[in-house]
């Protein structure tokens, strides 16, 4: 469940960062942070294997 939420939040942050770069509603530094955190979230969500059963 957390893996899918992490991917959804990553996509949301990427979209907010892209919109923030082209619309003057937020500072540029904030848009870049959204982009970086969104990419990191997508990478972690895509490569996360979850709990291993022992």
C-alpha positions in Angstrom: 0.0 0.0 0.0 2.8 2.5 0.9 4.5 1.8 -2.4 1.5 2.9 -4.5 1.0 5.9 -2.3 4.7 6.9 -2.7 4.3 6.7 -6.5 1.1 8.8 -6.4 2.8 11.4 -4.2 5.8 11.4 -6.5 3.7 12.0 -9.6 1.8 14.8 -7.7 5.0 16.5 -6.7 6.5 16.3 -10.2 3.3 17.9 -11.6 3.4 20.6 -9.0 7.1 21.3 -9.7 6.5 21.5 -13.5 3.5 23.9 -13.0 5.5 25.9 -10.5 8.3 26.5 -12.9 6.0 28.0 -15.6 3.4 29.8 -13.3 4.6 32.5 -11.0 2.6 31.2 -8.1 5.6 29.8 -6.2 9.3 30.6 -6.0 11.6 28.8 -8.3 13.5 27.1 -5.5 10.3 25.6 -4.2 9.4 24.2 -7.6 12.9 22.7 -8.0 12.6 21.0 -4.5 9.2 19.6 -5.6 10.8 18.2 -8.7 13.7 16.6 -6.9 11.6 15.1 -4.1 9.1 13.8 -6.7 11.8 12.1 -8.7 13.3 10.5 -5.5 9.8 9.4 -4.5 9.2 7.7 -7.8 12.6 6.0 -7.8 12.1 4.7 -4.3 8.5 3.6 -5.0 9.5 1.8 -8.2 12.5 0.0 -6.7 10.9 -0.9 -3.3 10.5 -4.6 -2.8 8.4 -4.3 0.3 8.6 -6.6 3.3 10.3 -9.9 2.9 8.6 -12.8 4.5 10.9 -15.0 6.6 
